[in-house]
Amino acid sequence: MEKNGRSDYDDDACLQFLQGKRTNERTNERTNARTNERTNARTNERTNERTNERTNERTHERTHELY
């Protein structure tokens, strides 16, 4: 049946497109969240390693200054 020059098929195709678009957006949001979590974890790990190295170096230097 036609309404305003559009067929039911056109309406169904449009609805399927919009549903697919929303599904893709939700999938992208979940993927981005997981990627960000992994990136943040790696960044934090590297930052912690560098901080620990610098702290150990300074502690070692101060220990030698004391003795």
Distance bins in CASP14 RR format, pairs under 12 A and 6 or more apart:
PFRMAT RR
TARGET T0000
AUTHOR 0000-0000-0000
RMODE 2
METHOD distances of the structure
MODEL  1
1 7 1 0 0 1 0 0 0 0 0 0 0
1 8 1 0 0 1 0 0 0 0 0 0 0
1 9 0 0 0 0 0 1 0 0 0 0 0
1 10 0 0 0 0 0 1 0 0 0 0 0
1 11 0 0 0 0 0 1 0 0 0 0 0
2 8 0 0 0 0 1 0 0 0 0 0 0
2 9 0 0 0 0 0 1 0 0 0 0 0
2 10 0 0 0 0 1 0 0 0 0 0 0
2 11 0 0 0 0 0 1 0 0 0 0 0
3 9 0 0 0 0 0 1 0 0 0 0 0
3 10 0 0 0 0 1 0 0 0 0 0 0
3 11 0 0 0 0 1 0 0 0 0 0 0
4 10 0 0 0 0 1 0 0 0 0 0 0
4 11 0 0 0 0 0 1 0 0 0 0 0
5 11 0 0 0 0 0 1 0 0 0 0 0
6 12 0 0 0 0 0 1 0 0 0 0 0
6 13 0 0 0 0 1 0 0 0 0 0 0
6 14 0 0 0 0 1 0 0 0 0 0 0
6 15 0 0 0 0 0 1 0 0 0 0 0
7 13 0 0 0 0 1 0 0 0 0 0 0
7 14 0 0 0 0 0 1 0 0 0 0 0
8 14 0 0 0 0 0 1 0 0 0 0 0
8 15 0 0 0 0 0 1 0 0 0 0 0
9 15 0 0 0 0 0 1 0 0 0 0 0
9 16 0 0 0 0 0 1 0 0 0 0 0
10 16 0 0 0 0 0 1 0 0 0 0 0
10 17 0 0 0 0 0 1 0 0 0 0 0
11 17 0 0 0 0 0 1 0 0 0 0 0
11 18 0 0 0 0 0 1 0 0 0 0 0
12 18 0 0 0 0 0 1 0 0 0 0 0
12 19 0 0 0 0 0 1 0 0 0 0 0
13 19 0 0 0 0 0 1 0 0 0 0 0
13 20 0 0 0 0 0 1 0 0 0 0 0
14 20 0 0 0 0 0 1 0 0 0 0 0
14 21 0 0 0 0 0 1 0 0 0 0 0
15 21 0 0 0 0 0 1 0 0 0 0 0
15 22 0 0 0 0 0 1 0 0 0 0 0
16 22 0 0 0 0 0 1 0 0 0 0 0
16 23 0 0 0 0 0 1 0 0 0 0 0
17 23 0 0 0 0 0 1 0 0 0 0 0
17 24 0 0 0 0 0 1 0 0 0 0 0
18 24 0 0 0 0 0 1 0 0 0 0 0
18 25 0 0 0 0 0 1 0 0 0 0 0
19 25 0 0 0 0 0 1 0 0 0 0 0
19 26 0 0 0 0 0 1 0 0 0 0 0
20 26 0 0 0 0 1 0 0 0 0 0 0
20 27 0 0 0 0 1 0 0 0 0 0 0
20 28 0 0 0 0 0 1 0 0 0 0 0
21 27 0 0 0 0 0 1 0 0 0 0 0
21 28 0 0 0 0 0 1 0 0 0 0 0
22 28 0 0 0 0 0 1 0 0 0 0 0
22 29 0 0 0 0 0 1 0 0 0 0 0
23 29 0 0 0 0 0 1 0 0 0 0 0
23 30 0 0 0 0 0 1 0 0 0 0 0
24 30 0 0 0 0 0 1 0 0 0 0 0
24 31 0 0 0 0 0 1 0 0 0 0 0
25 31 0 0 0 0 0 1 0 0 0 0 0
25 32 0 0 0 0 0 1 0 0 0 0 0
26 32 0 0 0 0 0 1 0 0 0 0 0
26 33 0 0 0 0 0 1 0 0 0 0 0
27 33 0 0 0 0 0 1 0 0 0 0 0
27 34 0 0 0 0 0 1 0 0 0 0 0
28 34 0 0 0 0 0 1 0 0 0 0 0
28 35 0 0 0 0 0 1 0 0 0 0 0
29 35 0 0 0 0 0 1 0 0 0 0 0
29 36 0 0 0 0 0 1 0 0 0 0 0
30 36 0 0 0 0 0 1 0 0 0 0 0
30 37 0 0 0 0 0 1 0 0 0 0 0
31 37 0 0 0 0 0 1 0 0 0 0 0
31 38 0 0 0 0 0 1 0 0 0 0 0
32 38 0 0 0 0 0 1 0 0 0 0 0
32 39 0 0 0 0 0 1 0 0 0 0 0
33 39 0 0 0 0 0 1 0 0 0 0 0
33 40 0 0 0 0 0 1 0 0 0 0 0
34 40 0 0 0 0 0 1 0 0 0 0 0
34 41 0 0 0 0 0 1 0 0 0 0 0
35 41 0 0 0 0 0 1 0 0 0 0 0
35 42 0 0 0 0 0 1 0 0 0 0 0
36 42 0 0 0 0 0 1 0 0 0 0 0
36 43 0 0 0 0 0 1 0 0 0 0 0
37 43 0 0 0 0 0 1 0 0 0 0 0
37 44 0 0 0 0 0 1 0 0 0 0 0
38 44 0 0 0 0 0 1 0 0 0 0 0
38 45 0 0 0 0 0 1 0 0 0 0 0
39 45 0 0 0 0 0 1 0 0 0 0 0
39 46 0 0 0 0 0 1 0 0 0 0 0
40 46 0 0 0 0 0 1 0 0 0 0 0
40 47 0 0 0 0 0 1 0 0 0 0 0
41 47 0 0 0 0 0 1 0 0 0 0 0
41 48 0 0 0 0 0 1 0 0 0 0 0
42 48 0 0 0 0 0 1 0 0 0 0 0
42 49 0 0 0 0 0 1 0 0 0 0 0
43 49 0 0 0 0 0 1 0 0 0 0 0
43 50 0 0 0 0 0 1 0 0 0 0 0
44 50 0 0 0 0 0 1 0 0 0 0 0
44 51 0 0 0 0 0 1 0 0 0 0 0
45 51 0 0 0 0 0 1 0 0 0 0 0
45 52 0 0 0 0 0 1 0 0 0 0 0
46 52 0 0 0 0 0 1 0 0 0 0 0
46 53 0 0 0 0 0 1 0 0 0 0 0
47 53 0 0 0 0 0 1 0 0 0 0 0
47 54 0 0 0 0 0 1 0 0 0 0 0
48 54 0 0 0 0 0 1 0 0 0 0 0
48 55 0 0 0 0 0 1 0 0 0 0 0
49 55 0 0 0 0 0 1 0 0 0 0 0
49 56 0 0 0 0 0 1 0 0 0 0 0
50 56 0 0 0 0 0 1 0 0 0 0 0
50 57 0 0 0 0 0 1 0 0 0 0 0
51 57 0 0 0 0 0 1 0 0 0 0 0
51 58 0 0 0 0 0 1 0 0 0 0 0
52 58 0 0 0 0 0 1 0 0 0 0 0
52 59 0 0 0 0 0 1 0 0 0 0 0
53 59 0 0 0 0 0 1 0 0 0 0 0
53 60 0 0 0 0 0 1 0 0 0 0 0
54 60 0 0 0 0 0 1 0 0 0 0 0
54 61 0 0 0 0 0 1 0 0 0 0 0
55 61 0 0 0 0 0 1 0 0 0 0 0
55 62 0 0 0 0 0 1 0 0 0 0 0
56 62 0 0 0 0 0 1 0 0 0 0 0
56 63 0 0 0 0 0 1 0 0 0 0 0
57 63 0 0 0 0 0 1 0 0 0 0 0
57 64 0 0 0 0 0 1 0 0 0 0 0
58 64 0 0 0 0 0 1 0 0 0 0 0
58 65 0 0 0 0 0 1 0 0 0 0 0
59 65 0 0 0 0 0 1 0 0 0 0 0
59 66 0 0 0 0 0 1 0 0 0 0 0
60 66 0 0 0 0 0 1 0 0 0 0 0
60 67 0 0 0 0 0 1 0 0 0 0 0
61 67 0 0 0 0 0 1 0 0 0 0 0
END
